[in-house]
Amino acid sequence: MNPTDAPETGTTRRQLLRTGALGAAAAAVLAACGTTDESKPGESGVSPSADEVTPTVPLQAASPSEIRNNQTLLRTAASLELLAAEAYNGWGSNLDAEGQAEASRWETDHLAAADEFNAVLPSDLTVDEPNQVMLEDFVQPIEQDLIDARSTYDFFHVLESTLAATYVVAVGEYVPEGPEDQERTIFAEHASSAARRATVTGNAGQGLEPADALFDTVDLIPNAAYLTVEDPNAPAEDSGDGSEGDTTTTEADSGS
């Protein structure tokens, strides 16, 4: 199952977790609007007591399918970071001196992000190449048009917007595998970083504030670009010559 696919029936645990994450964010916003006990007319809410303890809900162990989906999200993110790093390395020279310095710094940032996503994957699932589907379908068709600073900044802007939108979705899709699992936070941090870079590179490098608070799903990568980790116990299917994307099997369910 690809992360953007809808469930066939009922409400999934992933949907419940996503709802919980959004609910927690909404609660934080409401709490930020509160005032003290000495509220003035027109103000509402009180500050929580320092003695109050935030309730916690024990996490259930992630299922094998949820773990595979997590690995799919992490592998895909690593491949996107490597794609972005390659883009800044390849076309940063189209910019002026200041822009080239920024491109070099962003290349380093993307390489570090790829290492961060790979670090939590099993060694046989780590990624060391840019996302091939995005490279072939998104980058290569416009290579000949990247001839100056304006076209290059526009390309970087769309690229970073795509990363931001994809990581925002990953925050809701990722299922924590334990109380110490911080990957949701990591996805959120990299979504924020990509959004900032998208803002800086927008309007041909002059800067462009987003029109909406959320990145539109039109910026998401296609399903074929996800580096899917397949169930090794699933019945073999004859995909023919029309198969797309990259799939890798894992031994999570095999017991070996």
N, C-alpha and C positions, 0 to 999 in steps of 0.2 A: 504493500500500500504506500502510495506517495503521500507526503505530509499534507498536501492540499486536497486530497481526495475526501469526499464526504462519506460518513459511515452508512452502511446499507440499512441498518435498522437501529432504532433506539438511541439512547444517549450513552456515549462512550466515557470511560474514565478520563480520557484526555480532555474531553469537553468539560467535564466537571472541574478538572484541575485548571483549565483555562479560565472558566468562570470564576473560580476561587481567586486566581491571580488578578483578574480584572476587578473583582470585588474588593480585594485588599488595596489596590491602587485607588479605587473610589473612596474607600474608608480613609486613606491617607489624605486625600484632598479635603474631605469633610473635616477631618481633625485639624487640618491646617487653617480652616476657616473659624475655628472655635476661639473664644475669648476667655477671660478670667471670670471669677465669680463676681467681680465688680463691673459687670457688663453695663455699658451705657445703653440708653434707649435706642432701639433699632439694631442692636447687636445680639447675637444668639450664640449659645454653646458655652461650655465651660472647659477649662483645662483638665485633663485626666489626673487623677491622684497619682502621686509618685509611688504609692504603695501598691498600685494595681499591677498585676502580672498578666502579660499577654497570653491568652490561651493558645495552646498548640494542639494540633491533630496529628497523631502518629502516622507516618507514611507507610502505605503498603509496599511490599516489594514489587518493583517493576516487573512486568511479565516479559517473557522472551521476545514477543512481538514488539513491545514498547521499547525494549533495549535495542532491538534492530532498528527501529525508527529513530531513536536517539542517535545511533551510530550513522544512520543515513544523513541526518541533519548536520552532524559534526563533520563528516567526510565532505559533504557538499560545501559547507562553509570554508573548509580548508582549501578546497579547489577554487572557490571564488576569490579568496584572498590571494592565492597564487596568480590568478588571472589578473587581478587588479595590480599586483606588484609588477607583473610583466608589462602591463599597459603603461604604467608610469615610467618604467625603464625604457620602453620602446619609443614613446612619443613625448616624454617630458622635454626633450630637446627642442620641440616646436615652440616652447614658451620663452619668455625673457629670462634674465638672470634670476630675478626673484622667484618667478614661477618654476624655474628649473630646480632651485633650492627646495621649494615646497614639494615638487614632484619626487625629488630624491628622498626627502623625509617621509613622504607618504608611502613610497615603495618599501622603505625600511619598516614602517608601521604595519603594512599588510603582510610582509614576510613574518614579522613577529606574531601577528594574529594567526597566521596559518600554523605556526609552531604551537601556539596555545590550543588551537582546536585539535591538532594531531596528538598533543601530549596526553589526552585522556582516552585515546583510542587504542585498542589492541594493536600490536606492531604489524600484524598482517592486514590491517585495515587503514593504515595511515596513507596519506595522499601526498605525492611529490610532484604532481603535474597540474597545470591550470585546467579548469573545467573545459573539456573538449567540446561539449555541445554549445556552450556559450561562445567559445573561441570561434567555432565554425559558423554559427548562426548569427552571432551578434557582433563580433569584432572583425573577422576577415571580410565580410561584405562591405565594410565602410573604411577599410584601411586606406584605400586610394583617395579618400576624401579628407583625411587628416593631414592637411597641408599647411596649416597656420595655427596661431594661438587660439583664435576664436573657435574653429572647428574642433580643436583638441580639447579645449575647456568644455565645450558642449558634450563631447564624448565622455570625459571624466565625470561630468555632472550626472549623466544618465547612468553611468556605471555605478557611481556611489549611491544614487537613488535606488537602484536595483538591489544592492547589498542591504541597504537600510530596510527596505520593504520586506525582503526575504528573512532578515533576522528578526524583525518584529513578529512575523508569523511563527518563526521558530521558538520564540519565547513562549507562545501559547501551546505549541505542539510538543515541546520537550517534556518528558515525564521524569522528575527527579528519581534517581536510583537509590537514594539514601539521604539521611539528614545532612550530610556534609557535601552533597552534590550542589555545586554552585554554577552549573552550566547555563541555567536560565539567566543568571546575572551576567555571565560572560556574553551571551548573545545580546542582552540588552545594552551592555556597554559598547559592543562593537556596532550595534544598530545606531547608537547615539553618535559614535565617531564617524560612521559613514554619512549620517545626516548632516553633521557639521561640515564635512568635506563637500557634500552635495551643495550646501549653502554657499560655500566659498567659491566653488567652481561654476556656479550658475551664472547666467547672464554674461556668458563669454569671459568668465573670470572676474567680473565686477562684483559678484555677490548677488544672491537671489534668495530672499526669504521664502519658505514654503507657503503656499496659499492656504493649506489645510494643516491641522494638527497631526494627521496621520498620513502616511504614504499610501497612495492608491494602490490597490492590488494589481493594477495594470503594470506596475513596475516589478512584479514578481517574476522570478525565473520560470521557465516552462517545466512541466513535470519531467520531461525527458532529460533535463539538466541535473536532476537529483541523482547522486551516486548511491543508488539503493542497495541496501544489504538484504539479500534474500534469505528466506527460510531454507536451510539445507535439507529439511525433511519434506518440503512441499513437492507434490508430484511434478515431474519434469514436463515442461510444455515446449512444443515446437513453435518457436517464435518466428521462424522463417527468416527472410532477408530484410524484413521491415522493422526489426527491433531497434530501439533507440536508447540512448543513455548508457550508463555504466552500472553493472550489477555485480555485487560481491557476496559470496555466501559466508556465513559465520557458523561456528560450532556451538552456538549458545544453546541449541535445543538437542544436539546430537548426543550429548552425554559422553563424548570422547575427549 
